[in-house]
C-alpha cells in the first residue's frame, strides 16, 4: 500500500481497535462490529489517476475512527461538487461561521445539543439572515476538555451570501453575537467567529470544502492513552449524545443544488469496473488487516 494510504488507514484502524476495547469494557454490543470494521480494503484505481474508490465492510458506528473518516471523505466530495456548481451558477461569496455555547458536563450534553439545534432553527429563520444568506452547510462538532471534563458542542457553518453583503448588507461582529445570543436565549454572550472567504474559483474551493467538512468528533478527543476509565466515560457520553442525529446538513439554495447533483448521479449510468472520467478499466488492489502486525498488507 502506498505510504500515504498506509498511514491514514492503518492509524485509524488501530484507533478503531481502541474504541472496540472501550465498548467491550462498557459491555456494549457494538464492540464486535467495531472490532471487525474494514478488515478488508478493496481499492478500484484508475490507471490514469482520475479516481480511487474504496470498498470495505464498514461498521458504521458513529464514533468509529475509520467510519468517521470515510464519512468525512464522502462529505468533502459532495460538498466540493455543490460548491463548484454554485459558483458556476451565479456570483456569490462565502463566510465561515462558528457558533458556540458554554461547555457542559456529560449529563447535560444531549440536552445541550438539542438546544443548539433549536437555536439554529430560530437563528436561520430570522428575516435578517434570510436576506443575506442564499444557502448554507452546517456541521456539528463536539470536543472534550481534558482539564475540567466538560464537553463543547458547537456549529461550523459555511454561508453563501449575496455579493452585496460586503457593501450594502454587512453584519458587524457584535451583531452576529447579539443575534446568536438571542437565538440561544442565554444571559451570557456566546463566542461567535465570522470570517470572510477570499474570492474563490476552481481548486481553491477544495480548501473551503475541506475546512468545513471536518469530523463531528475526533478520536483524539475520546481515546485517551493510558486512561481507560476516562476513555470509557467519554465514549459512553458521546455515543449516547450523538446517536441518531444528522450532524451535517444543507439549507436554502445549497440544499437544492445538493439534491440536483444527487438526482443527476442517480440517473447517470455507472460502471463500477470503469473510470467515470476516462472509461479506462479500473485496477483492483486488496489489503487485509493483520492483528499480529497491526497493519494492512497487500493481497497478491
C-alpha positions in Angstrom: 0.0 0.0 0.0 1.3 3.5 -0.8 2.8 5.1 2.3 0.3 7.9 2.5 -2.6 5.5 2.4 -0.9 3.1 4.8 -0.5 5.8 7.4 -4.1 7.0 7.0 -5.9 3.7 7.1 -3.6 1.9 9.5 -3.7 4.6 12.1 -7.4 4.8 12.0 -7.8 1.0 12.2 -5.6 1.0 15.2 -7.8 3.7 16.8 -10.9 1.7 16.0 -9.4 -1.2 17.9 -9.0 1.0 21.0 -12.7 2.0 20.6 -13.7 -1.6 20.4 -11.8 -2.3 23.6 -13.7 0.6 25.3 -17.1 -0.8 24.1 -16.1 -4.2 25.4 -15.3 -2.8 28.8 -18.7 -1.0 28.7 -20.5 -4.2 27.7 -21.7 -2.5 24.5 -22.7 -5.0 21.7 -21.2 -2.6 19.1 -17.8 -3.8 20.2 -17.8 -6.8 17.9 -18.6 -5.0 14.7 -16.2 -2.1 15.5 -13.5 -4.7 16.2 -14.0 -6.2 12.7 -14.6 -2.9 10.9 -12.8 -2.6 7.5 -10.7 -5.8 7.9 -10.5 -5.9 4.1 -10.0 -2.8 2.0 -10.6 -3.1 -1.8 -9.5 -0.1 -3.9 -10.6 0.4 -7.5 -7.9 2.5 -9.1 -7.9 4.4 -12.4 -4.6 3.7 -14.1 -4.5 7.4 -15.2 -5.0 8.6 -11.6 -8.5 10.1 -12.1 -10.3 8.1 -9.4 -9.7 5.8 -6.5 -12.8 4.2 -4.9 -12.8 2.3 -1.7 -15.0 -0.7 -0.8 -14.9 -2.1 2.8 -17.1 -3.7 5.4 -17.5 -0.5 7.5 -19.2 -1.0 10.9 -21.0 2.4 10.6 -20.7 3.1 14.3 -20.9 6.8 15.0 -17.6 7.1 16.9 -15.6 4.6 14.8 -12.5 6.5 13.5 -12.5 4.5 10.3 -16.2 5.2 9.6 -15.9 8.8 10.7 -13.0 9.4 8.3 -14.8 7.6 5.4 -18.0 9.7 6.0 -15.8 12.9 6.1 -14.2 11.9 2.7 -17.7 11.4 1.2 -18.9 14.7 2.7 -15.9 16.5 1.3 -16.5 15.1 -2.2 -20.2 16.0 -2.2 -19.7 19.5 -0.8 -16.9 20.2 -3.3 -19.3 19.3 -6.1 -22.0 21.5 -4.7 -19.7 24.5 -4.3 -18.3 24.2 -7.8 -21.9 24.1 -9.2 -22.8 27.1 -7.1 -20.0 29.4 -8.3 -20.8 28.4 -11.9 -24.4 29.4 -11.5 -24.1 32.9 -10.1 -21.8 35.4 -8.4 -21.6 34.6 -4.7 -19.3 35.0 -1.7 -18.7 32.7 1.3 -18.5 33.2 5.1 -17.1 30.8 7.6 -19.2 31.0 10.8 -18.5 29.3 14.1 -21.4 29.4 16.7 -20.7 28.3 20.2 -22.2 27.9 23.7 -20.8 27.3 27.1 -19.3 23.9 27.9 -21.4 21.4 29.7 -20.9 18.2 31.8 -21.7 14.9 30.4 -25.2 14.6 31.9 -26.2 17.9 30.1 -24.6 17.0 26.7 -27.7 15.6 25.0 -30.0 18.4 26.1 -27.3 21.0 25.1 -27.1 19.6 21.6 -30.9 19.6 21.4 -30.8 23.3 22.5 -28.2 24.1 19.8 -30.3 22.6 17.1 -33.4 24.6 18.3 -31.3 27.8 18.4 -30.0 27.2 14.9 -33.6 26.7 13.7 -34.5 30.1 15.2 -31.3 31.8 14.0 -31.5 30.7 10.3 -35.2 31.7 10.0 -34.8 35.3 11.1 -35.6 37.8 8.4 -32.1 39.5 8.5 -30.5 36.1 8.0 -32.7 35.1 5.0 -32.0 38.5 3.4 -28.2 37.9 3.2 -27.9 34.1 3.0 -28.7 32.2 -0.1 -27.8 28.9 1.4 -25.7 27.2 4.0 -23.9 24.0 5.0 -23.7 23.2 8.7 -21.8 20.7 10.8 -22.0 20.0 14.5 -18.7 19.3 16.2 -18.2 18.2 19.8 -14.9 18.4 21.6 -13.9 17.3 25.1 -11.9 19.4 27.6 -9.4 17.3 29.4 -8.8 19.9 32.1 -12.3 20.1 33.5 -14.1 17.1 32.0 -16.6 19.2 30.1 -18.0 18.9 26.5 -18.1 21.6 23.9 -20.7 21.1 21.1 -20.7 23.8 18.5 -21.5 24.6 14.9 -19.3 25.2 11.9 -21.2 26.8 9.1 -20.4 27.8 5.5 -22.7 30.6 4.5 -23.3 31.5 0.8 -24.0 35.2 0.8 -25.1 37.7 -1.9 -22.1 39.7 -3.4 -23.6 43.0 -2.0 -23.2 41.6 1.6 -19.8 43.4 2.0 -21.0 46.7 0.6 -24.7 47.1 1.5 -25.8 44.3 3.8 -22.7 43.8 6.1 -23.4 42.5 9.5 -20.9 43.6 12.2 -19.3 41.1 14.6 -21.2 42.4 17.6 -24.5 41.9 15.8 -23.6 38.3 14.9 -23.1 37.8 18.7 -26.3 39.5 19.5 -28.4 37.5 17.0 -26.8 34.2 18.1 -27.4 35.0 21.8 -31.0 35.9 21.0 -31.4 32.5 19.3 -29.7 30.7 22.1 -31.8 32.5 24.7 -29.0 32.9 27.1 -28.0 35.6 29.5 -24.3 35.4 28.5 -22.7 36.5 25.3 -21.6 33.4 23.3 -18.4 33.4 21.3 -19.1 33.8 17.6 -16.3 33.7 14.9 -17.1 35.1 11.5 -14.6 35.1 8.6 -14.9 36.1 5.0 -13.6 33.6 2.5 -11.4 35.2 -0.2 -12.9 35.1 -3.7 -12.6 31.5 -4.8 -12.6 29.6 -8.0 -11.8 26.0 -9.1 -9.1 24.3 -6.9 -9.4 26.9 -4.0 -12.9 25.7 -3.5 -11.5 22.4 -2.3 -9.9 24.1 0.6 -13.2 25.7 1.5 -14.9 22.3 1.4 -12.2 20.7 3.5 -12.3 23.4 6.2 -16.0 23.0 7.0 -16.4 19.3 6.2 -14.5 18.1 9.3 -15.2 15.2 11.6 -18.1 15.7 14.0 -15.9 14.1 16.7 -12.2 13.5 16.6 -10.9 10.2 18.1 -8.1 12.1 19.9 -10.9 13.7 22.0 -12.2 10.5 23.4 -9.4 7.8 23.1 -7.1 8.9 26.0 -3.8 6.9 26.1 -3.3 5.1 29.4 -6.6 6.3 30.9 -9.2 3.6 30.1 -11.7 4.7 32.7 -11.8 8.3 31.4 -11.9 7.0 27.8 -14.9 4.8 28.7 -16.8 7.7 30.3 -16.2 10.0 27.3 -17.1 7.2 24.8 -20.3 6.4 26.6 -21.3 10.1 26.9 -20.6 10.9 23.2 -22.1 7.7 21.9 -25.4 8.4 23.7 -25.5 12.1 22.8 -24.7 11.7 19.1 -26.9 8.7 18.5 -29.5 9.1 15.6 -28.5 12.8 14.9 -28.0 14.3 11.5 -24.7 16.2 12.2 -24.2 17.7 8.8 -26.9 19.2 6.6 -27.5 21.7 3.8 -30.0 24.5 3.7 -31.5 27.0 1.3 -30.1 27.1 -2.2 -27.2 24.7 -1.4 -29.8 22.1 -0.4 -31.4 22.5 -3.9 -28.0 22.1 -5.6 -27.2 19.1 -3.5 -30.5 17.5 -4.4 -29.8 18.3 -8.1 -26.4 16.6 -8.0 -27.7 13.5 -6.3 -30.5 13.1 -8.8 -28.0 13.6 -11.6 -25.8 10.9 -10.2 -28.7 8.5 -9.8 -29.7 8.9 -13.5 -26.1 8.6 -14.8 -25.2 5.1 -15.9 -22.4 3.9 -13.7 -20.0 1.0 -14.4 -18.1 0.1 -11.3 -15.4 -1.5 -13.4 -14.5 1.6 -15.4 -13.3 5.1 -14.6 -16.2 7.6 -14.9 -13.9 10.2 -16.4 -11.7 8.3 -19.0 -13.6 5.0 -19.1 -10.4 3.0 -18.5 -10.7 -0.3 -16.8 -10.2 0.1 -13.1 -7.3 -1.8 -11.4 -8.0 -3.7 -8.2 -6.0 -3.6 -5.1 -6.9 -5.6 -2.0 -5.5 -5.2 1.5 -6.1 -7.2 4.7 -5.8 -6.2 8.3 -3.3 -8.2 10.3 -3.8 -8.1 14.1 -0.4 -9.6 14.7 1.4 -7.0 12.5 -1.1 -4.2 13.5 -1.2 -3.1 9.9 -2.7 -3.7 6.4 -0.8 -5.9 4.0 -1.5 -6.2 0.3 -3.0 -9.4 -1.1 -1.2 -10.8 -4.1 
